[in-house]
Amino acid sequence: MTLYEKAIALSKPYLGPATESFINRQCQARLKIEPPLLMATQLSELSKWVGIGAGLIMEQNKADELASKLAALR
């Protein structure tokens, strides 16, 4: 399983059916990469933007929880 696939699987309980498009948007717009090319060195930056973006659509504590889990992926 790629890091991108792990990020999608981890995020799905938080973001539901919007997960893939949300993560893709963060990778493309914020990290300037194609999502399948996500690398471990980019997880900190991805988690930051996921925390910000998800915080707009869910409780901030849940968004922070998701961001922390994404940052810890390997």
Secondary structure by P-SEA (a helix, b strand, c coil): ccaaaaaaaaaccccccaaaaaaaaaaacccccccccccccaaaaaaaaaaaaaaacccaaaaaaaaaaaaacc
